[in-house]
Amino acid sequence: MNIYVLMKRTFDTEEKIVIEDSRIEEEGAEFIINPYDEYAIEEAIQLRDEHGGEVTVVTIGGEDAEKQLRTALAMGADKSVLINTEDDVEEGDQYTTVKILEAFFADKDADLILAGNVAIDEASGQVGPRLAERMDIPYVTTITNIEIDGETVHIERDVEGDVEKIDSSLPLLVTCQQGLNEPRYPSLPGIMKAKKKPLEELELDDLDLEEDDVEMKTKTIEIYLPPEKEAGRVLEGEVEDQVKELVTLLRDEAKVL
Ligand SMILES: Cc1cc2nc3c(=O)[nH]c(=O)nc-3n(C[C@H](O)[C@H](O)[C@H](O)COP(=O)(O)OP(=O)(O)OC[C@H]3O[C@@H](n4cnc5c(N)ncnc54)[C@H](O)[C@@H]3O)c2cc1C
């Protein structure tokens, strides 16, 4: 079975983020595999172990994404592909990403494509479904269980805390949700093996794409951090006076009464 994983290198939202000129400052930021893509990688490896075939992890980004690709290989993926857009594309959006992935998959015989449910940085959740639409294959989002039984795929998906059961068929694209599995940590032998596994590098040209073909359709006007929370106010004095003061504050300052 040909299994592909779409992986995005994202900054770690647990770290302090600095925004300058409406862009996230990459200098000094920590970068990781998008956590939802870790579920995708883990599931791909388990499905390959059960059904045979190989797992290829694909990312669009710059040279720096090699580190996250090597981590995916160390977890157990067989091959990786970096579609390096550093020299060709200055700005892009979800259209750009999907257009590039669509061109990549044009000559592939993919049985199953696993993506993250959402990227924790820009969080549009668009890439998986949009790619499946372009490839004209079925897709199921936010999956928490998947079993392949011949041509039939049994899926459970998260619907706001409830479970929806769906049957679909291959080829298929799914987006992975927390609860699907427990992603493994790369082992030392895994890390050693990963150094020798294939990491193919492609550019737009290799996919028969020009810069104009991937020109973004949306423009980010501004990115800003939420205002810092003000310290809470502690009321003092007799309880009766505190209640009066609280009601006054809620009415005159917070304007919620
Ligand atoms: C060439 C290029 C230039 C860009 N330039 C800018 C820019 O100038 N400013 C800016 O703010 N953003 C830029 N981006 C990022 C882009 O706007 C979005 O981050 C991207 O389209 C994905 O959208 P999202 O983050 O909302 O992902 P979601 O749709 O939330 O991601 C869902 C899943 O899609 C897959 N996926 C998402 N992105 C990738 C990827 N790059 N490679 C492989 N799989 C992926 C992953 O499986 C992920 O879990 C650029 C992207 C590209 C490819």
The ligand as an SDF file (V2000), in Angstrom:
LIG
                    3D

 53 58  0  0  0  0  0  0  0  0999 V2000
    5.3020   28.2360   -0.6370 C   0  0  0  0  0  0  0  0  0  0  0  0
    4.5750   28.7230    0.5600 C   0  0  0  0  0  0  0  0  0  0  0  0
    4.7090   30.0470    0.9440 C   0  0  0  0  0  0  0  0  0  0  0  0
    4.0340   30.5050    2.0740 C   0  0  0  0  0  0  0  0  0  0  0  0
    4.1320   31.8210    2.4180 N   0  0  0  0  0  0  0  0  0  0  0  0
    3.4890   32.2830    3.5070 C   0  0  0  0  0  0  0  0  0  0  0  0
    3.5680   33.6550    3.8930 C   0  0  0  0  0  0  0  0  0  0  0  0
    4.2210   34.4570    3.2210 O   0  0  0  0  0  0  0  0  0  0  0  0
    2.9390   34.0690    5.0060 N   0  0  0  0  0  0  0  0  0  0  0  0
    2.2100   33.1870    5.7390 C   0  0  0  0  0  0  0  0  0  0  0  0
    1.6370   33.5930    6.7430 O   0  0  0  0  0  0  0  0  0  0  0  0
    2.0830   31.8810    5.4140 N   0  0  0  0  0  0  0  0  0  0  0  0
    2.7050   31.4140    4.3110 C   0  0  0  0  0  0  0  0  0  0  0  0
    2.5940   30.0880    3.9470 N   0  0  0  0  0  0  0  0  0  0  0  0
    1.8140   29.1960    4.7900 C   0  0  0  0  0  0  0  0  0  0  0  0
    0.4120   29.0140    4.2680 C   0  0  0  0  0  0  0  0  0  0  0  0
   -0.2960   30.1980    4.2520 O   0  0  0  0  0  0  0  0  0  0  0  0
   -0.3410   28.0450    5.1750 C   0  0  0  0  0  0  0  0  0  0  0  0
    0.3410   27.7880    6.3340 O   0  0  0  0  0  0  0  0  0  0  0  0
   -0.5460   26.7320    4.4870 C   0  0  0  0  0  0  0  0  0  0  0  0
   -1.2940   26.9210    3.3390 O   0  0  0  0  0  0  0  0  0  0  0  0
   -1.2850   25.7050    5.3470 C   0  0  0  0  0  0  0  0  0  0  0  0
   -2.4150   26.2680    5.9100 O   0  0  0  0  0  0  0  0  0  0  0  0
   -2.6480   26.0800    7.4440 P   0  0  0  0  0  0  0  0  0  0  0  0
   -1.3980   26.4130    8.1380 O   0  0  0  0  0  0  0  0  0  0  0  0
   -3.8760   26.7740    7.8220 O   0  0  0  0  0  0  0  0  0  0  0  0
   -2.7750   24.5100    7.5120 O   0  0  0  0  0  0  0  0  0  0  0  0
   -4.0160   23.5590    7.7700 P   0  0  0  0  0  0  0  0  0  0  0  0
   -4.8980   23.4910    6.5870 O   0  0  0  0  0  0  0  0  0  0  0  0
   -4.6070   23.8720    9.0950 O   0  0  0  0  0  0  0  0  0  0  0  0
   -3.1450   22.2090    7.8780 O   0  0  0  0  0  0  0  0  0  0  0  0
   -3.7440   20.9280    7.9000 C   0  0  0  0  0  0  0  0  0  0  0  0
   -2.7430   19.8940    7.4600 C   0  0  0  0  0  0  0  0  0  0  0  0
   -2.3210   20.1190    6.1200 O   0  0  0  0  0  0  0  0  0  0  0  0
   -0.9890   19.6720    5.9410 C   0  0  0  0  0  0  0  0  0  0  0  0
   -0.1150   20.7990    5.5840 N   0  0  0  0  0  0  0  0  0  0  0  0
   -0.2840   22.1160    5.8430 C   0  0  0  0  0  0  0  0  0  0  0  0
    0.7480   22.8350    5.3810 N   0  0  0  0  0  0  0  0  0  0  0  0
    1.6090   21.9500    4.8180 C   0  0  0  0  0  0  0  0  0  0  0  0
    2.8820   22.0670    4.1920 C   0  0  0  0  0  0  0  0  0  0  0  0
    3.5070   23.2450    4.0470 N   0  0  0  0  0  0  0  0  0  0  0  0
    3.4780   20.9380    3.7280 N   0  0  0  0  0  0  0  0  0  0  0  0
    2.8700   19.7140    3.8580 C   0  0  0  0  0  0  0  0  0  0  0  0
    1.6800   19.5620    4.4620 N   0  0  0  0  0  0  0  0  0  0  0  0
    1.0530   20.6480    4.9360 C   0  0  0  0  0  0  0  0  0  0  0  0
   -0.5640   19.0840    7.2910 C   0  0  0  0  0  0  0  0  0  0  0  0
   -0.8940   17.7150    7.3130 O   0  0  0  0  0  0  0  0  0  0  0  0
   -1.4460   19.8530    8.2730 C   0  0  0  0  0  0  0  0  0  0  0  0
   -1.6220   19.1970    9.4890 O   0  0  0  0  0  0  0  0  0  0  0  0
    3.2360   29.6050    2.8300 C   0  0  0  0  0  0  0  0  0  0  0  0
    3.0940   28.2700    2.4250 C   0  0  0  0  0  0  0  0  0  0  0  0
    3.7660   27.8340    1.3050 C   0  0  0  0  0  0  0  0  0  0  0  0
    3.6100   26.3850    0.8920 C   0  0  0  0  0  0  0  0  0  0  0  0
  1  2  1  0
  2  3  1  0
  2 52  2  0
  3  4  2  0
  4  5  1  0
  4 50  1  0
  5  6  2  0
  6  7  1  0
  6 13  1  0
  7  8  2  0
  7  9  1  0
  9 10  1  0
 10 11  2  0
 10 12  1  0
 12 13  2  0
 13 14  1  0
 14 15  1  0
 14 50  1  0
 15 16  1  0
 16 17  1  0
 16 18  1  0
 18 19  1  0
 18 20  1  0
 20 21  1  0
 20 22  1  0
 22 23  1  0
 23 24  1  0
 24 25  2  0
 24 26  1  0
 24 27  1  0
 27 28  1  0
 28 29  2  0
 28 30  1  0
 28 31  1  0
 31 32  1  0
 32 33  1  0
 33 34  1  0
 33 48  1  0
 34 35  1  0
 35 36  1  0
 35 46  1  0
 36 37  1  0
 36 45  1  0
 37 38  2  0
 38 39  1  0
 39 40  1  0
 39 45  2  0
 40 41  1  0
 40 42  2  0
 42 43  1  0
 43 44  2  0
 44 45  1  0
 46 47  1  0
 46 48  1  0
 48 49  1  0
 50 51  2  0
 51 52  1  0
 52 53  1  0
M  END
$$$$
